[in-house]
Structures are given as structure tokens and as C-alpha cells.
């Protein structure tokens, strides 16, 4: 979300456009990720994966490690 707010070139243009026009965009503040396997060591990314799994959401990320989990991914 910070990339979108800052118009950071790291975030793909089609994702920026989607965030500009999609009324149902969810931003995770934090969630518990303690039950996830330690496939990814970054605790914040693990929280994002857990949130996406719990809410049946698609995670937008460029991080290849997140793809190891059972979660819908939209490459950034």
C-alpha cells in the first residue's frame, strides 16, 4: 500500500490502476501467523500471507518466498 501511496515504480502500473479503481481493496494492519510453517523467515510477510489465507484474499507481492504458501498471488 505504501508503494501505491508513494507512486513507487516498484509497484506494477496495472496494480496501481487496480488500486485506484477497485472499491474492495483490503490492507492488513497485522494478523497472527504463528501456525504457518517457517517457509519464509520474514515475520511481516508471514503475517500478510496469514491474513490473505484467513480472508481468502489475493496477496500482491514480488517476494518469491510467499509463493511457497497456499495463497493466491498477484505478482507486483
The first five atom37 places (N, CA, C, CB, O) and aatype in JSON, in Angstrom:
{
  "aatype": [20, 20, 20, 20, 20, 20, 20, 20, 20, 20, 20, 20, 20, 20, 20, 20, 20, 20, 20, 20, 20, 20, 20, 20, 20, 20, 20, 20, 20, 20, 20, 20, 20, 20, 20, 20, 20, 20, 20, 20, 20, 20, 20, 20, 20, 20, 20, 20, 20, 20, 20, 20, 20, 20, 20, 20, 20, 20, 20, 20, 20, 20, 20, 20, 20, 20, 20, 20, 20, 20, 20, 20, 20, 20, 20, 20],
  "atom_mask": [
    [1, 1, 1, 1, 1],
    [1, 1, 1, 1, 1],
    [1, 1, 1, 1, 1],
    [1, 1, 1, 1, 1],
    [1, 1, 1, 1, 1],
    [1, 1, 1, 1, 1],
    [1, 1, 1, 1, 1],
    [1, 1, 1, 1, 1],
    [1, 1, 1, 1, 1],
    [1, 1, 1, 1, 1],
    [1, 1, 1, 1, 1],
    [1, 1, 1, 1, 1],
    [1, 1, 1, 1, 1],
    [1, 1, 1, 1, 1],
    [1, 1, 1, 1, 1],
    [1, 1, 1, 1, 1],
    [1, 1, 1, 1, 1],
    [1, 1, 1, 1, 1],
    [1, 1, 1, 1, 1],
    [1, 1, 1, 1, 1],
    [1, 1, 1, 1, 1],
    [1, 1, 1, 1, 1],
    [1, 1, 1, 1, 1],
    [1, 1, 1, 1, 1],
    [1, 1, 1, 1, 1],
    [1, 1, 1, 1, 1],
    [1, 1, 1, 1, 1],
    [1, 1, 1, 1, 1],
    [1, 1, 1, 1, 1],
    [1, 1, 1, 1, 1],
    [1, 1, 1, 1, 1],
    [1, 1, 1, 1, 1],
    [1, 1, 1, 1, 1],
    [1, 1, 1, 1, 1],
    [1, 1, 1, 1, 1],
    [1, 1, 1, 1, 1],
    [1, 1, 1, 1, 1],
    [1, 1, 1, 1, 1],
    [1, 1, 1, 1, 1],
    [1, 1, 1, 1, 1],
    [1, 1, 1, 1, 1],
    [1, 1, 1, 1, 1],
    [1, 1, 1, 1, 1],
    [1, 1, 1, 1, 1],
    [1, 1, 1, 1, 1],
    [1, 1, 1, 1, 1],
    [1, 1, 1, 1, 1],
    [1, 1, 1, 1, 1],
    [1, 1, 1, 1, 1],
    [1, 1, 1, 1, 1],
    [1, 1, 1, 1, 1],
    [1, 1, 1, 1, 1],
    [1, 1, 1, 1, 1],
    [1, 1, 1, 1, 1],
    [1, 1, 1, 1, 1],
    [1, 1, 1, 1, 1],
    [1, 1, 1, 1, 1],
    [1, 1, 1, 1, 1],
    [1, 1, 1, 1, 1],
    [1, 1, 1, 1, 1],
    [1, 1, 1, 1, 1],
    [1, 1, 1, 1, 1],
    [1, 1, 1, 1, 1],
    [1, 1, 1, 1, 1],
    [1, 1, 1, 1, 1],
    [1, 1, 1, 1, 1],
    [1, 1, 1, 1, 1],
    [1, 1, 1, 1, 1],
    [1, 1, 1, 1, 1],
    [1, 1, 1, 1, 1],
    [1, 1, 1, 1, 1],
    [1, 1, 1, 1, 1],
    [1, 1, 1, 1, 1],
    [1, 1, 1, 1, 1],
    [1, 1, 1, 1, 1],
    [1, 1, 1, 1, 1]
  ],
  "atom_positions": [
    [[0.83, -1.18, 0.0], [0.0, 0.0, 0.0], [0.88, 1.26, 0.0], [-0.95, -0.01, 1.21], [0.55, 2.26, -0.62]],
    [[2.02, 1.17, 0.71], [2.92, 2.32, 0.74], [3.48, 2.63, -0.64], [4.06, 2.07, 1.71], [3.64, 3.79, -1.01]],
    [[3.79, 1.57, -1.4], [4.27, 1.77, -2.77], [3.22, 2.51, -3.6], [4.62, 0.42, -3.43], [3.55, 3.39, -4.39]],
    [[1.94, 2.13, -3.42], [0.86, 2.77, -4.16], [0.73, 4.24, -3.75], [-0.48, 2.02, -3.92], [0.63, 5.12, -4.6]],
    [[0.74, 4.5, -2.45], [0.6, 5.86, -1.97], [1.76, 6.76, -2.43], [0.51, 5.87, -0.46], [1.57, 7.95, -2.69]],
    [[2.95, 6.18, -2.52], [4.13, 6.94, -2.92], [4.34, 6.93, -4.43], [5.36, 6.38, -2.24], [5.28, 7.53, -4.93]],
    [[3.46, 6.24, -5.17], [3.6, 6.07, -6.62], [4.98, 5.52, -6.96], [3.38, 7.4, -7.34], [5.62, 5.94, -7.92]],
    [[5.42, 4.56, -6.15], [6.73, 3.93, -6.3], [6.76, 3.09, -7.57], [7.06, 3.05, -5.06], [5.82, 2.33, -7.82]],
    [[7.8, 3.2, -8.4], [7.89, 2.41, -9.63], [8.07, 0.92, -9.38], [9.03, 2.91, -10.48], [7.96, 0.12, -10.31]],
    [[8.33, 0.52, -8.14], [8.43, -0.9, -7.82], [7.11, -1.62, -8.06], [8.87, -1.09, -6.35], [7.09, -2.79, -8.44]],
    [[6.0, -0.92, -7.83], [4.67, -1.49, -7.99], [4.26, -1.37, -9.45], [3.65, -0.8, -7.07], [4.32, -0.28, -10.03]],
    [[3.84, -2.49, -10.04], [3.44, -2.52, -11.46], [2.28, -1.56, -11.73], [3.06, -3.95, -11.88], [1.39, -1.38, -10.89]],
    [[2.29, -0.97, -12.91], [1.26, 0.0, -13.28], [-0.14, -0.59, -13.24], [1.54, 0.54, -14.67], [-1.08, 0.09, -12.83]],
    [[-0.3, -1.86, -13.65], [-1.64, -2.46, -13.63], [-2.14, -2.66, -12.2], [-1.63, -3.8, -14.38], [-3.34, -2.62, -11.96]],
    [[-1.24, -2.87, -11.26], [-1.64, -2.98, -9.85], [-2.05, -1.6, -9.34], [-0.48, -3.57, -8.99], [-3.06, -1.47, -8.65]],
    [[-1.27, -0.58, -9.67], [-1.62, 0.78, -9.27], [-3.0, 1.15, -9.8], [-0.57, 1.78, -9.78], [-3.82, 1.73, -9.07]],
    [[-3.26, 0.82, -11.06], [-4.55, 1.12, -11.66], [-5.68, 0.38, -10.94], [-4.55, 0.74, -13.14], [-6.74, 0.95, -10.69]],
    [[-5.43, -0.86, -10.61], [-6.43, -1.65, -9.89], [-6.74, -1.03, -8.52], [-5.95, -3.12, -9.72], [-7.9, -0.94, -8.12]],
    [[-5.69, -0.62, -7.82], [-5.89, 0.01, -6.52], [-6.63, 1.35, -6.64], [-4.54, 0.23, -5.82], [-7.4, 1.72, -5.76]],
    [[-6.39, 2.05, -7.73], [-7.09, 3.31, -7.98], [-8.58, 3.13, -8.2], [-6.48, 4.01, -9.17], [-9.37, 4.01, -7.86]],
    [[-8.98, 1.98, -8.77], [-10.36, 1.81, -9.2], [-11.14, 0.69, -8.51], [-10.38, 1.56, -10.65], [-12.35, 0.62, -8.67]],
    [[-10.49, -0.16, -7.77], [-11.17, -1.29, -7.12], [-11.72, -0.84, -5.76], [-10.2, -2.49, -6.95], [-10.96, -0.42, -4.89]],
    [[-13.04, -0.94, -5.57], [-13.6, -0.49, -4.3], [-13.34, -1.44, -3.13], [-15.09, -0.29, -4.45], [-13.42, -1.03, -1.97]],
    [[-13.02, -2.7, -3.41], [-12.85, -3.7, -2.35], [-11.38, -4.09, -2.2], [-13.69, -4.95, -2.64], [-11.02, -5.24, -2.44]],
    [[-10.55, -3.15, -1.82], [-9.14, -3.42, -1.56], [-8.96, -3.48, -0.06], [-8.22, -2.33, -2.21], [-9.41, -2.59, 0.66]],
    [[-8.3, -4.53, 0.43], [-8.08, -4.72, 1.86], [-6.61, -4.51, 2.19], [-8.55, -6.12, 2.32], [-5.74, -5.0, 1.47]],
    [[-6.34, -3.82, 3.24], [-4.98, -3.59, 3.7], [-4.85, -4.19, 5.09], [-4.62, -2.07, 3.71], [-5.62, -3.87, 6.0]],
    [[-3.88, -5.06, 5.24], [-3.68, -5.73, 6.51], [-2.86, -4.87, 7.46], [-3.02, -7.08, 6.31], [-1.76, -4.43, 7.12]],
    [[-3.4, -4.65, 8.64], [-2.62, -3.96, 9.68], [-1.68, -4.96, 10.33], [-3.55, -3.31, 10.74], [-0.5, -4.65, 10.56]],
    [[-2.17, -6.13, 10.64], [-1.37, -7.23, 11.21], [-2.32, -8.38, 11.53], [-0.59, -6.78, 12.51], [-3.52, -8.19, 11.69]],
    [[-1.77, -9.55, 11.62], [-2.55, -10.72, 11.99], [-1.6, -11.76, 12.59], [-3.32, -11.29, 10.75], [-0.38, -11.65, 12.47]],
    [[-2.15, -12.75, 13.23], [-1.31, -13.8, 13.8], [-0.91, -14.8, 12.73], [-2.04, -14.53, 14.95], [-1.76, -15.28, 11.98]],
    [[0.38, -15.11, 12.64], [0.91, -16.02, 11.62], [1.67, -17.17, 12.26], [1.82, -15.26, 10.65], [2.45, -17.84, 11.58]],
    [[1.45, -17.42, 13.53], [2.2, -18.43, 14.26], [2.02, -19.85, 13.78], [1.84, -18.37, 15.67], [2.89, -20.69, 14.01]],
    [[0.91, -20.14, 13.12], [0.67, -21.52, 12.66], [1.26, -21.81, 11.29], [-0.8, -21.79, 12.64], [1.23, -22.96, 10.85]],
    [[1.78, -20.81, 10.62], [2.38, -21.05, 9.3], [3.72, -21.75, 9.44], [2.56, -19.72, 8.53], [4.46, -21.48, 10.39]],
    [[4.03, -22.66, 8.52], [5.36, -23.26, 8.54], [6.41, -22.18, 8.27], [5.47, -24.4, 7.49], [6.12, -21.18, 7.63]],
    [[7.61, -22.38, 8.76], [8.69, -21.4, 8.63], [9.31, -21.39, 7.23], [9.77, -21.67, 9.66], [10.53, -21.32, 7.08]],
    [[8.46, -21.46, 6.22], [8.93, -21.41, 4.84], [9.6, -20.07, 4.56], [7.76, -21.65, 3.87], [10.58, -19.99, 3.82]],
    [[9.06, -19.03, 5.14], [9.57, -17.68, 4.96], [9.93, -17.13, 6.33], [8.51, -16.76, 4.23], [9.13, -17.23, 7.26]],
    [[11.09, -16.56, 6.47], [11.57, -16.1, 7.78], [11.15, -14.67, 8.12], [13.08, -16.21, 7.83], [11.29, -14.25, 9.27]],
    [[10.65, -13.93, 7.16], [10.26, -12.53, 7.42], [8.91, -12.51, 8.13], [10.19, -11.71, 6.09], [7.91, -12.92, 7.54]],
    [[8.86, -12.06, 9.37], [7.61, -12.13, 10.14], [6.48, -11.28, 9.55], [7.86, -11.7, 11.55], [5.32, -11.68, 9.63]],
    [[6.8, -10.15, 8.97], [5.74, -9.32, 8.4], [5.15, -9.99, 7.16], [6.28, -7.92, 8.05], [3.93, -9.98, 6.99]],
    [[5.98, -10.56, 6.3], [5.46, -11.27, 5.13], [4.62, -12.46, 5.55], [6.61, -11.73, 4.23], [3.61, -12.77, 4.92]],
    [[5.03, -13.13, 6.61], [4.24, -14.26, 7.12], [2.87, -13.77, 7.6], [4.98, -14.98, 8.28], [1.87, -14.46, 7.41]],
    [[2.82, -12.59, 8.22], [1.53, -12.04, 8.65], [0.65, -11.72, 7.45], [1.75, -10.78, 9.5], [-0.55, -11.97, 7.48]],
    [[1.24, -11.18, 6.39], [0.47, -10.88, 5.19], [-0.09, -12.16, 4.56], [1.33, -10.13, 4.17], [-1.25, -12.19, 4.14]],
    [[0.71, -13.2, 4.5], [0.25, -14.49, 3.96], [-0.9, -15.03, 4.8], [1.41, -15.52, 3.91], [-1.91, -15.46, 4.26]],
    [[-0.73, -14.99, 6.11], [-1.78, -15.5, 7.0], [-3.08, -14.72, 6.83], [-1.32, -15.43, 8.46], [-4.16, -15.31, 6.79]],
    [[-2.98, -13.41, 6.72], [-4.17, -12.57, 6.52], [-4.86, -12.93, 5.2], [-3.78, -11.06, 6.53], [-6.08, -13.08, 5.16]],
    [[-4.08, -13.07, 4.14], [-4.66, -13.42, 2.85], [-5.33, -14.79, 2.9], [-3.58, -13.42, 1.76], [-6.4, -14.97, 2.32]],
    [[-4.72, -15.73, 3.59], [-5.34, -17.06, 3.72], [-6.63, -16.99, 4.51], [-4.37, -18.03, 4.4], [-7.64, -17.56, 4.1]],
    [[-6.63, -16.29, 5.63], [-7.8, -16.21, 6.5], [-8.98, -15.51, 5.84], [-7.46, -15.5, 7.78], [-10.13, -15.91, 6.03]],
    [[-8.7, -14.5, 5.06], [-9.74, -13.69, 4.45], [-10.02, -14.09, 3.0], [-9.37, -12.23, 4.51], [-10.85, -13.47, 2.34]],
    [[-9.32, -15.13, 2.51], [-9.46, -15.57, 1.12], [-9.2, -14.42, 0.15], [-10.86, -16.16, 0.87], [-9.98, -14.14, -0.75]],
    [[-8.06, -13.75, 0.38], [-7.66, -12.6, -0.42], [-6.46, -12.96, -1.3], [-7.33, -11.4, 0.47], [-5.8, -13.97, -1.08]],
    [[-6.2, -12.13, -2.28], [-5.03, -12.26, -3.14], [-3.94, -11.35, -2.62], [-5.37, -11.94, -4.62], [-4.19, -10.17, -2.35]],
    [[-2.75, -11.89, -2.47], [-1.6, -11.13, -1.97], [-0.81, -10.6, -3.16], [-0.7, -12.02, -1.06], [-0.41, -11.38, -4.02]],
    [[-0.58, -9.29, -3.21], [0.25, -8.68, -4.24], [1.65, -8.58, -3.68], [-0.3, -7.27, -4.68], [1.88, -7.88, -2.69]],
    [[2.59, -9.26, -4.31], [3.98, -9.26, -3.82], [4.93, -9.66, -4.93], [4.13, -10.22, -2.63], [4.55, -10.35, -5.88]],
    [[6.15, -9.22, -4.81], [7.21, -9.65, -5.7], [8.06, -10.73, -5.03], [8.08, -8.45, -6.12], [8.93, -11.32, -5.67]],
    [[7.81, -10.99, -3.77], [8.62, -11.92, -2.98], [8.34, -13.38, -3.37], [8.35, -11.71, -1.48], [7.24, -13.89, -3.16]],
    [[9.33, -14.02, -3.93], [9.19, -15.42, -4.37], [8.91, -16.37, -3.2], [10.46, -15.87, -5.09], [8.27, -17.4, -3.4]],
    [[9.38, -16.04, -2.0], [9.18, -16.91, -0.85], [7.7, -17.05, -0.49], [9.95, -16.39, 0.34], [7.28, -18.09, -0.01]],
    [[6.93, -16.01, -0.72], [5.5, -16.06, -0.41], [4.76, -17.05, -1.3], [4.87, -14.68, -0.55], [3.72, -17.58, -0.91]],
    [[5.29, -17.3, -2.47], [4.67, -18.25, -3.41], [4.73, -19.69, -2.9], [5.36, -18.15, -4.78], [4.03, -20.56, -3.42]],
    [[5.55, -19.95, -1.92], [5.67, -21.3, -1.38], [4.46, -21.69, -0.52], [6.94, -21.42, -0.55], [4.25, -22.87, -0.24]],
    [[3.68, -20.71, -0.11], [2.48, -20.96, 0.7], [1.27, -21.15, -0.19], [2.24, -19.79, 1.69], [1.27, -20.76, -1.36]],
    [[0.25, -21.75, 0.36], [-1.01, -21.91, -0.36], [-1.79, -20.61, -0.19], [-1.82, -23.15, 0.17], [-2.58, -20.45, 0.75]],
    [[-1.55, -19.7, -1.11], [-2.2, -18.39, -1.09], [-2.22, -17.85, -2.51], [-1.46, -17.4, -0.12], [-1.27, -18.04, -3.27]],
    [[-3.3, -17.18, -2.88], [-3.39, -16.57, -4.21], [-2.41, -15.41, -4.27], [-4.85, -16.09, -4.53], [-2.38, -14.57, -3.37]],
    [[-1.61, -15.36, -5.34], [-0.58, -14.34, -5.5], [-0.82, -13.59, -6.82], [0.84, -14.97, -5.47], [-1.11, -14.2, -7.85]],
    [[-0.7, -12.29, -6.75], [-0.69, -11.44, -7.93], [0.69, -10.78, -7.95], [-1.87, -10.36, -7.92], [0.98, -9.95, -7.1]],
    [[1.54, -11.16, -8.92], [2.9, -10.61, -8.92], [2.91, -9.09, -9.06], [3.72, -11.23, -10.06], [2.21, -8.53, -9.89]],
    [[3.71, -8.44, -8.24], [3.83, -6.97, -8.27], [4.73, -6.56, -9.4], [4.36, -6.42, -6.92], [4.96, -5.36, -9.59]]
  ]
}
